[in-house]
């Protein structure tokens, strides 16, 4: 629903109070509460991590302001576009139950918001937990448009905190901490704007694999590690790719290293400075999280808005109780560090039981592409005499534990709370989606073709789903179960973090080797150990296994309960821009009727 500036004076309507089915069988009613939220987007000179570049600011802020809700709230989110280019906003992980026109995907749910126009997104907070909103036009998330969303759970939702402690005082402290959970947005930033990066990829004919700094809540610095440190921390996996070469001065695989880029042509001379090399140190501010130990616990929502980096997070001397992932409670797990892939969210509790002082928060890219790290601080009682000794790290600058006593979260140990068995549902269709480079190093396929950026400018499929190209869409029937198998066809591919718009999915299986089966049921007969139907993770973003030496695969299952057009895509920005996406035309047999206010 694009409006003129005169349209902004229209009164905001209160949505009617109705009940609905959300998730997988729980009934939640609307609260009767409408939350109105407005952001004005501008294109400004900024200095993230001390890097001078243009950025998208929302209400003059970076990151964008947080949105705090209660489960069942109705949301009216007004975007005023004062940028020199069109844009959209997507609410990552929000299922948009019965509101597909508010999903924020250009070419699917809406036309881009033109400069000088505005758009009012309306949706209901059907689920609880940690989410975020971000730009979904081309690579504009990379330019700074992202902000946290936290949704407090309804009183009817059972919580897993009794698995942490049986002490009533501690349990009250934990619930109080969760109610005040604060976002920690982890991201990366480059000297080039997203459009400059895309133009550079076209010119050089290859992926732009590296960033210039890691940020914690938008703050950080550019550190030049030096040759000795870079060589010291170059991993075995990196050495296997490098051969006789070395990482560049920004810790990146060199542009001349095309081992993982396929047999396509490249123009190395067209590579701009800073993309693969050219470290210029700069000092930005460091994020400082103030904690009151009188609260016993503090809760944080760790949100990866990174566009390239896979970030491992830790707080010195403070183990993390992971209690929620992608807006879904899990059986709590105590770890020292968490590796967070692009688009994922992990909710954690931290016990405040150490002396007053500063404790370093460490973030490190753990991908083969680059050595890149950053720091922030958790501070107790900043007004009292603090400890003078530096805090003890649990991970190093590449995210590796500094001692065998420290643990990084093992994804295979995660059990949803509550869990749901999905092994006996009737699966109506199976789609095997091949992932490989498509005619160029920087162009990717998902399935049999590559999803071009030009589709963002086309008439949205919401209004005429029959115009969708068959090799770029999957049509499903409402009420059915669908299996999607991601077939990573060849070696030397990183983990691909796939995000599905609309409702969540179940992670039912993964493995190494070629996918040579017609269905999950067939594969289950031959490799039953590769599947989990009893306690599968419930996610909206999940990675394919890394394809270091050969093919890998990932199988997910979802229930079609929300008719509309929704995107499925890799959340590494250069891969999404490069076409690793397709459209799910869910419930094509019960296509929604678009309200008049959202008609083109």
Secondary structure as GFF3:
##gff-version 3
##sequence-region A 1 600
A	DSSP	beta_strand	2	3	.	.	.	ID=ss1
A	DSSP	three_ten_helix	5	9	.	.	.	ID=ss2
A	DSSP	beta_strand	19	22	.	.	.	ID=ss3
A	DSSP	beta_strand	26	29	.	.	.	ID=ss4
A	DSSP	beta_strand	34	48	.	.	.	ID=ss5
A	DSSP	beta_strand	51	58	.	.	.	ID=ss6
A	DSSP	beta_strand	67	70	.	.	.	ID=ss7
A	DSSP	beta_strand	74	81	.	.	.	ID=ss8
A	DSSP	beta_strand	89	92	.	.	.	ID=ss9
A	DSSP	three_ten_helix	100	102	.	.	.	ID=ss10
A	DSSP	beta_strand	118	124	.	.	.	ID=ss11
A	DSSP	beta_strand	129	135	.	.	.	ID=ss12
A	DSSP	three_ten_helix	140	143	.	.	.	ID=ss13
A	DSSP	beta_strand	146	152	.	.	.	ID=ss14
A	DSSP	three_ten_helix	161	163	.	.	.	ID=ss15
A	DSSP	alpha_helix	168	179	.	.	.	ID=ss16
A	DSSP	beta_strand	182	189	.	.	.	ID=ss17
A	DSSP	alpha_helix	194	204	.	.	.	ID=ss18
A	DSSP	beta_strand	213	216	.	.	.	ID=ss19
A	DSSP	alpha_helix	227	233	.	.	.	ID=ss20
A	DSSP	alpha_helix	236	242	.	.	.	ID=ss21
A	DSSP	three_ten_helix	268	270	.	.	.	ID=ss22
A	DSSP	beta_strand	288	291	.	.	.	ID=ss23
A	DSSP	three_ten_helix	293	295	.	.	.	ID=ss24
A	DSSP	beta_strand	297	304	.	.	.	ID=ss25
A	DSSP	beta_strand	311	315	.	.	.	ID=ss26
A	DSSP	beta_strand	320	325	.	.	.	ID=ss27
A	DSSP	beta_strand	328	335	.	.	.	ID=ss28
A	DSSP	beta_strand	337	340	.	.	.	ID=ss29
A	DSSP	beta_strand	345	351	.	.	.	ID=ss30
A	DSSP	beta_strand	357	365	.	.	.	ID=ss31
A	DSSP	beta_strand	373	380	.	.	.	ID=ss32
A	DSSP	three_ten_helix	411	413	.	.	.	ID=ss33
A	DSSP	beta_strand	427	435	.	.	.	ID=ss34
A	DSSP	three_ten_helix	453	457	.	.	.	ID=ss35
A	DSSP	three_ten_helix	465	467	.	.	.	ID=ss36
A	DSSP	three_ten_helix	470	472	.	.	.	ID=ss37
A	DSSP	beta_strand	473	475	.	.	.	ID=ss38
A	DSSP	beta_strand	481	488	.	.	.	ID=ss39
A	DSSP	beta_strand	497	500	.	.	.	ID=ss40
A	DSSP	beta_strand	505	512	.	.	.	ID=ss41
A	DSSP	alpha_helix	520	526	.	.	.	ID=ss42
A	DSSP	three_ten_helix	528	530	.	.	.	ID=ss43
A	DSSP	beta_strand	537	539	.	.	.	ID=ss44
A	DSSP	beta_strand	541	543	.	.	.	ID=ss45
A	DSSP	beta_strand	552	559	.	.	.	ID=ss46
A	DSSP	beta_strand	564	570	.	.	.	ID=ss47
A	DSSP	alpha_helix	573	577	.	.	.	ID=ss48
A	DSSP	beta_strand	581	586	.	.	.	ID=ss49
A	DSSP	three_ten_helix	588	590	.	.	.	ID=ss50
A	DSSP	three_ten_helix	596	598	.	.	.	ID=ss51
###
